[in-house]
Amino acid sequence: MPVWWVGATYRCSPSESDSLFKFLRRTGSGHYLSRRTPLLPPSFYTGNESSYSRRRPSLLFLSFRSPLRHKKINMVKICCIGAGYVGGPTMAVIALKCPSIEVAVVDISVARIAAWNSDQLPIYEPGLEDIVKQCRGKNLSFSSDVEKHVCEADIIFVSVNTPTKTRGLGAGKAADLTYWESAARMIADVSKSDKIVVEKSTVPVKTAEAIEKILTHNSKGINYQILSNPEFLAEGTAIQDLFNPDRVLIGGRETPEGRKAVQALKEVYANWVSEDRIITTNLWSAELSKLAANAFLAQRISSVNAISALCEATGADVSEVAYAVGKDTRIGPKFLNASVGFGGSCFQKDILNLIYICECNGLPEVANYWKQVIKINDYQKNRFVNRVVASMFNTVAGKKIAVLGFAFKKDTGDTRETPAIDVCKGLLGDKAKICIYDPQVSEDQIQRDLAMNKFDWDHPIHLQPMSPTAVKEVSVTWDAYEATKGAHGICILTEWDEFKKLDYAKIYQSMQKPAFIFDGRNVVDPVKLREIGFIVYSIGKPLDLWLKDMPAVA
């Protein structure tokens, strides 16, 4: 019984061997795996195809790795500055997929690093905890000794905050690169060997050029190559996005040194990402691609939300309209779910940044186009609040409103720019009493978010208000039934799956009457809830008779 030993990751039967060889050749792996590879026993060969067919193996062991993935990676130490939502998960996956590479995640926040080294990670992301526990203590470490690990690293990822400026030139639109510049100067101060510095934060176009100037003028004879490697992760699915990305984008200088640096980073990703998904561009294209991608996604959300308002006015159903539109293969179905509005750390910030860049480059018409995406998002949140107030006899003063969900989307604890903040503030402005339940967001975080000024969230935690004044009219509970008990109305602001499974008959019995549900994520069945007795408002759905003659905007 002949057995071929070609690798160590796949075992197949004789009937599969021919097609697998063809597959390997077709995908490029035939460069080192073929019927005449030296890895096969010399006695196997008889010199013609017919004899090959007669002697095909009973067992075949194959490796599906491409030739690039078998090359030795010269870069053996990676350091990531910034242990947040991007740096932590990205480095954990690199450590998992590249066991020969030492990966260190560093941050000046001692508390955050302590959390990464504990059993309670500082961020929630499905699958992340298992990966960290598997790699931590092996080739993955978390440290507050920033300078030591930066000095030792061959590749340095920079994943620091880039908040929107709140004062000075470009206030309210431009990105504040204070933390990026600080990181660049620190890298120049402590480095003793050549480095590849990788932009991982979302930055304005031409940021790499500015960072390059700082490093070059402080180089002390050390060579630096700057790369742009923007992340395209969606919170809640970040680990799967890292395991199986649509694309990995790497931008670098179009020089021999720049191409060599791009290739070095490409080899890291090639340990698990197929080569056809690794895109290389110049620096500026990579930087702009990230801003453009987020702007396009946010635009789709604002587009369907604009249609949702028209649906309510005409009696159409936005879900049916979105489904029909999404069946057009030129458009597709993704990001066509109407909601109370988009949130998260990137969409609004990146569009504002894009607007500022357009204005600085003398493109006011382009800037005004993208401004409308944000205006529709703000309009949608205001429209939701006005629906709540108008439906409840034009006042919510002194009334208990249960808020189910505070994170900006399900399967994450991230509250940055969540629509829940603006909705809650709008209701508090009308003197409502709010009780909030979210399975992943702490009371401290909720109180902090409601007390902070706009854009303060995007600064490092140690630079945010340490003890924000608690909003007295807001309470937080860890039980949805407790949150809704005695409430006049319920606002569903995050699409957590558990909200679909609640016992709404039980909830109805515990509420004040008439009992209202305002579904900002279209997660519940309005027909069934009306049968229970609720007055229901769902974004973009035909209006309840109670709501038809009430204004949608103030």
N, C-alpha and C positions, 0 to 999 in steps of 0.2 A: 504494500500500500504506500505509494509515494506521498510525501508530505512536503509542501513548500513552506519555508519560513521566510517571509518577506517583511514582516513587521510584527506588531504585537497588539493590535487594537481591533481586529475584525476576523471572524472565523466564518467560513462558508463551505458549502457542499460543492461537489463537482459540477453540478448543473449551473452554478452561479459563476464559476471561474472565468469563462470566456467573456461574459458581459462586464464583469468587474474590471478585467484588463482593458477592455475597450473604454470603459468609463474613466479609468485612471489616465489613459492616453489622451482622451478627449479633454479632460480637465487640466492637462499639463503635467500630471504626476508621472506620466510615462517617461519623463526625462530621467527618472531614476528607478522606476519600476516597470519592467517590460519582460517579455518572455525570455530575454537574453541577459537579464540583470545578473551580475556576478553574485548576488545574494542567493541565487538558486543553485542547487547542486550541479556541478559540471556534468555528471553522469546523466542528467535529465535530457540534455540536448542531443538530437540525432540528425539535425540539419534540415528538416523540412516540416511544413505545416501539418501534413497528414500524420506524421509520427507524433507531433505535438498533441494532436487530437486524441490519438490512441493512448497517450501517456498522461492525460490531464489528471490532476491530483484528486485524491479523496478528501483531503483537507487543505484549505488555503488560508493563510494568515496574512492579512493585508493592513497597511497603514494608509489612511486617507489624507495624510499630510502632504502639502505641496512641497516642491523642492526648496522654496524660500524658507519654509518652516523648519527645515533640517539644517539650515545654516547656523553657525554659532553666532549668537548675539554678543557683540563686543561690549555693549553697554550692560553692566551687571547691577548697577545701583540707580534706583529711581527715588526721587524725593518729590512729594507734593506739598506745596505751601497752601494751607487752607483745608480744614477738616470738616467741610460742610456737606451740603446735599449733593454736590458734584464730586469733590475730591475724595470723600470717604468711600462711596460705592464704586467709583471708577478704579481707584487704587486697589480695593479689595478684589475686584474681578481680575485686574492685571496680575496680582499676586497669586490668585487661584490658577490662572491659565498659564502663568510663566513661573513655575516653581524654582527655576534657576536664577531668577532676578530678585534682588533684595529691594523691597518697597517700604519706604518710610513716609508716613503722613504726619506733618508737623503743623502746629498751630500755636499762637501766642496765648490762647485761652487755656489755662491749666485745667479749668473745670471741664471744658469740652474734651480735652485729651483724656482726662480721667474717666469720662463717660464712655469713650471709645474703648478704653481698657477694662471696662466693667461688664456686667451681665445686662445692663440697661443702656443700650446704645442711645446716643443723643438724637437720632432721627429714626423714623419708622419707614421701612421699605420692605415689602414682601421678599423674603429670600436672603436679605442682607445679613441678618444675624447669623445664619448658618455658615455663610462664607467667611465672615469675620472670625468666628470661633474656630473654623477649620484652618485658617492661615495665620492667625495671630500667634506670635511666639515662634513661628517658623520663618517665613520670609516676608511677613507683614508686621510692621510695628507702628505704634502711635506715640508721638513724643512732643514735648514742649521745648526740647533743645533744638531750636530751629537752625541755628548757625552750624552746629556740628553736622547735621544731616545734609544741609545744603552744601557744605564744604566737601563732603564725601561723595556726593551724587554725580553721576554722569549726565543724567537727564533730570531737569527740574520742571515739574508742572507747576504753574502758578494759577491757583483757583481761589483768589481772594475776592472780597466784595467790591462791586463797582456800582455804588448807589447813584441815584439821580441827584444832581446838585440841588441844594435848597437855597443857595445864595450866590451872588456874584454872576459872572458871565455865563450865560446858558442855564441859569437857575430854572428848575422845573422841567428841563428837557435833557440837557447834556449829562453825560456820565462823569462822575467824580472819580478820577484815577489816582487819588491820594494813596490808597493802599497798594495799588499796583506799582506806583513809583517808589514807594517805601520798600517794597519787596525787591525791586530791581537794584536799588542802591545797596541793600543788605547783601544781595547775591554778589555784587561787585566787591564789596568790602571783605567777604570771607572766603571767596573762591581762590583756590591755589592750582587749579587745573582747568582745562578747557571744558566748557559746558554747552549743552543744548538746552535752551530755555523755551518752554512750551506754554503758549497762551491757552489756558483752559477756561478762564472766565470769559463771559460775553463782553467784548470791548468794541469801541468805535473803530471804524476803518482808519488805518495809519497808526494805530497804537503801537504796533510792532516796531515801526520806524522810530517812534519816540523812545521806546524801551531800549532799542538798539543803540541809540545815541548816548543814553545814560551809561549803559554797560561799556561801550567803546571808549568813552571819555574817562572811565574809571577802571580800565582794563588791567593795568599793570602787566601788560604783555600776555594776558590770557585771551584766548579766542572764544567768542560766543556766537552761536547761531540761534536765531529766533525763529520759532515755528508757531503757526496758528493751528490748533487742533480743537475746534469748537465742539461742545457736547450737544447732542440732539436727544437727550433723555426726556422721557415723560415720567413724572413722579407717579408712583403706584405701579409702574411697569419698568422701572429703571434697570433692574437686574436683567430682566429678559431683553431689554433694549441693548444692554451691554453684551450679553451672550450672543445675540443675533441681530446686529445692527443693520439698518437699511443701507447705511454707508458710514465709513470713517473718513473724515475729511482732514487732510494735512496740507497746510500751505507753507511754503518756504521760499527763500531767495532763489532766483534762477541763476545761480553761480555753482561752480564745482563743489564748494564747501557747503552751500545751501542744499544741493541735491544729495550730498552725502549724509547730511543731518536728516533730511526727509526719509532717506532710505533706512537709517538707523531706527527711527520711530516706526516706520512701516514694518520693520522686522519684528518689533514687539507685538504689534497688533496681529501680524500674520501667524502668530501661534494659535489663533483660533478663528480669525476672520479670513474668509476667502479673498484672494487678491483682487478679484473683480469688484469687490465692494470697498476697496481702499482707494479713495480718490485723491490725487495730488494736484494742487493748483499753486498759483503764486500767493504771496501773503495777503494781498489786498482782497483777492477773490474769496479766500477762506473767511476772512473777517466779515466781509459783507454778506456772505452766504448765510451765516448764522442769523444776522439781523433780518435778512429778507425772509428766511424760513419762518421765523416767529411772527413776522408781520403778516405773511400769507395765511398762517393758521388762525391768527386772531381775526383777520379780515373775514374768514369763513364763518367764525362764530358770530361776529357782528352782523354779517349778512343774513344769517338765519334768524337772529334775534330781531332784526328789522322786519323781516317777513312775519315773525310771530305777532308783532303788534298789529299788522294788517290782517292777519288771520282772526284775531280777536274782534276786530272791527267788522269783519265780513261774515263770520261764522265758519270760516275754513278751519281745518285742523293742521297745525304746523307739522305734526309727525307724518301725516299723509303727504303733505307737500314736499317735505324733506326727503321722504322715501322715493317719491316719483322723480324728484330732481337728481337724487343720488344714483338712480339706476342708469343715468347717462354716464357712459364710461369715461367721457371727457371730464366729468366732475367728480364722480365717486361718492361714496356714502360717509366718509369720515369727516368729523368735525361739523356735522350738520344737526347736532342736537340742540334745540333751543333751551335756554336756561336763563337764570337771573343775571348772568354775566360771566365773563372769564376772569380768572385771577391767576395767582402764581407769581413767581419772582421775575419772570422773563417778559411776558407779552407786553404789558404796558410800558415797562422800562425800556425795552428794546425799540418799541415803536416811537417813544419820545426821543430816544437817541437817534433813530432814523430821521425823524422830523428835523432835529437840530442839524444833522449832517446835511440834509437837503437845503435848509435855510442858509447854512454857511457856504454852500456851493452855488448859491444863486438860483435855487430851484423852488420858488415859493409855491407854485402850482402842485408840484409833487408833494411838498410838505403838507399842504392843505388837504390833499387826498388822504394821506395817512392819518391826519388829525381826526377825520370823520370816523375812523374805526374806534378810536377812544371815546369820541362823543357819543356814539351809539351805545357803547358799553356802559357809560355813565347814565345815559338815558334809560337803559333797561333796568338798572338798579333803582333809579328814582321812580320809574313807572311801577315797579313791584311794591315799593313802600307806599306809594299813593293808592294802589289797589287795596292794600291792607287797611289803611286808615279810612278810605272812602267806604269800604264795605262794612266797617264796624261803626256805622252811624257817624262817620266823619271825625271820630276821635278814638284814641287808644289810651288816653290819659288815665292812669291808675289801673289799667287792665293788664292782666298777666298774659304775655305772649311767650309761648314755648318755641324755642329755636332748636330744630333738630339738624345738627351738622354745623360745624364752624370751619373745618378745613376747606381749602379751595377746591378739592376734589376728593373722591373716595380713595382708600388705600394709601393715604399719606397723612402725616400729622402736620403738614406744612400749612401755615395760615397766611403766608405772605401775599398781600393784595387780595385776600379772599373777599368775594362779594359780601360775605356775612358781616364784615366790619362796617361797610357803608349802610347795609340794611339795618343793622342794630343801631347804629348812630342815628339813622333817620327815624326809627321808632322811638329811640330815647329822646329825640328832639321834640316828639309829641307827648313825652312824659309817660311812656309805657314802662311796665315792669317786666323785665325779660329773664327767662330761665333757660339756660343753654345746656344741651347735651351733645357731646361728640365723643365717640369711643377712643379717639387718639389724641385729643388736645386737652392739655391741663388747664386748670382754672387760672394758674399764674400766667400762662401764655395768653389766654383770652382777655384777662384784665389788662395785661401789658398792651395787647393789640388795640383795645378800645381806648386806652389812655394816651397812646403815642401819637405824635404828629405824623403827617404824611411823609413817606420816604425814610423815616427814622428806622424802620424795620431792617433796612438794607445795610446798616452799619454793624460791625462786630458786636456781639452780645455784651461785652464788657464796656462798650461805649454807649449802650442804650440806658435809659433811666433804670436805676437799680431797684427802686421801690416806687413804681408808678402808683398814683392815687387810684384806689379801687373805685370802680363805678358802683355806687350804692344800689342803683336800680337794677343791677345785673347779678344774678346768682347762677352758679354752675353745679350741675349734678352729674352723677355717673349712671343714671338710670332714665331711660326714655319715658317710662310711665310716671316717674316722679316729676319729670320736667313738665309733662302735659296735665298733671293733676290740678284741677281748679282753673285751668287756663281758658281764656276766651277764644284764643286762636292759636294755630300751629303754623309755623313757617318752616318748610323743608328746604334747607340751603345747601346740603351736600348729598350726593347720590349714594350714600352708604347702602349696601345691599340689605342690611338688617332693617332698614326703614320700610322695605317692601313687605316684610314678614311680621310687622307689629300687629297686635290684636286691636284693630281700630274700633271694634265694637266696645271693647273694654275701655279704651281711651275716651270714646264718646260719652260713656256713662259717667266718667269722672270729671268732665268739663262743664263749664258754664254754657248756658244755652241762650241764643243759638250758637252752635259750635262751628268754627271756621277752620278750614285747612287751605293754606296758600302754598302750593307746590311749585317751588322755584327750580325743580330739576325734572319734573314729569316722571316721577318714580312710582306714583300710586295710581290706582284705577279710579278716576273720578266718578264713574257710573256706580261702582260698588259702594263708594263712600257716601254718595248721595242717598243710596238705598238705606244706609245706616242712619242717616239724618244730618250729615254734615252739609254745610254750604262750602262748595269747593271752587277754588280758582287754580287752574293749571296754565302755565305759560303757553300761549299760542293755541289753546284749545277753545272750542265753542263755550261761551260764557254761561254760567249758572244764571237762571232767571233773576236771582237776587241782584246780580251784578250788572245786568244789561244796561240799565239807565244811569249807572254811576261813572263818573269821569275816570279815565286811566291816567291822566296827568293833572297836576295842580294848576 
